[in-house]
Amino acid sequence: MASRPTKTKPGAAWLGVVKHPSTGIRIPEVFLPGILAAYRKRNTAGELSLSFGRETAPEEVIRARPGAWEITRGHTGTSIREYMTVGAREAEKAGVTVEIEADHLIIIGSQAAALQRLAGHHVESHISPEELEKSLDYYRMCIDEAAEVGVMGCLTIDASDLYWMEADRLSSARVRRLFAERYEPAQARTLLGRYGETLSFPAPGGKQVRVTLSELQAMRLALKFRDSLTVSARICQYCKRKLGRKPFSVEIALDETAELTAPRETLFYLTEWKAMGLLCHYLGPNVGFAKRVDYTGELAALERRVRQQHAIAQGVCGALLSIHSGDGSSPYSGKGEGVYEAILAGTGGDVKFKISDVYYELLVDMLCALPAGSEGRRLYESIFDGVLKLLRDELMRGGALVTPLLVRQLEEYDRQIERDPGRERDSRAQFFRFNAYLALNMRDKAGKRYFRDALVNYVKEDRAFRAKFDDEAEALMLRLIDGLNLANNT
Ligand SMILES: [Zn+2]
């Protein structure tokens, strides 16, 4: 069973398996004061994170000349060293215990694919051996930097791009044949010996979750998840070697898929993970959330899915569920009405919940709301125009950021302002909400991140805005903490 550290003190710590909120800190100096104030007010030990696959990157990538890397890599302009160092230092100053998370190490063939997935566009591809080694080399460089800083408490591995989706569509005969080809007889017997019977896992509210995996289903999943499991284990072991005696939690993300994560898949993945002698402290399945929009599906179905996933994660590994894509349609909507309640009911309150985009969205919305002609509003307008221009250029040249969703969103924006010119530069325009993050990584010839720098300076210098923003940032985290009952968690 996973363990839990003893009494935590201010600053960065390893939290072990404990319910908590997790938030991205894309511009640490802007977002931290409000977030830490909320953690302190509710006596909550929370997580500070950035995703290694997209949001942050090693210092040398952040400092490289413009164009050396894709605009989407490390798109916050905040290095691993910076967010980890500043996060730990500011938490200590504020008297708050935090865990610093290396979020979403996405093993994927290209950055463009990682970004398209973020927009819900899943292309079935299979990474080549060369691409895989390149991806692993990159993450070794990331982990090295995190290990040097020395405050990392959680590693989230996302190897969902390595699923062999084709396995779902193979005939039974083909599954049996391929399984026999790829697994030695002894290995096959051991693996299949773990399944076949109906397993029952206790769930909150005195309920039971039952899952059965037939021999054929186990073979199919073995084919589907083999690469993902092996590569995740390699990353995990590398991290262990680099971090030495420093404990850290392992989170397995299965969420960034087109389909919901089936209970059987979770059972298989975690059972095999454990069979490799590895620990899993948190599990992030796809429970039906899309990024940056509220959940509007059936709440009873959500609760059922959460209950199944929670019971299996607990039963197999003693892990808590980690709910990904927690950002809703606006900074004020949570994840939609009734969603927190459904999660509480399904998990009995033992849950980790992740947000990130929403803090940047709040900042941009608040700048947009400033009076016309003011410095803050002018900064907002230049960001809006910069993002729009970049996207229109991408569209024109068929660039890597183009997805069917983006095309629809831009058309929708054009129709909107044609009908009502007053909606020009609306911060709620969907194309902008989904792509405003790009502004932070736009650079001039000298490499300066002009919008990011301007945002930091503006917030620093306009004291009235700073105070108002901190209040809103704190209130946003308080809504999450209170909504999911995450106060006094250690
Ligand atoms: Zn995720």
Residues whose N, C-alpha, C, O or C-beta is under 5 A from the ligand:
A	BS01	ZN	A253 D255 H324
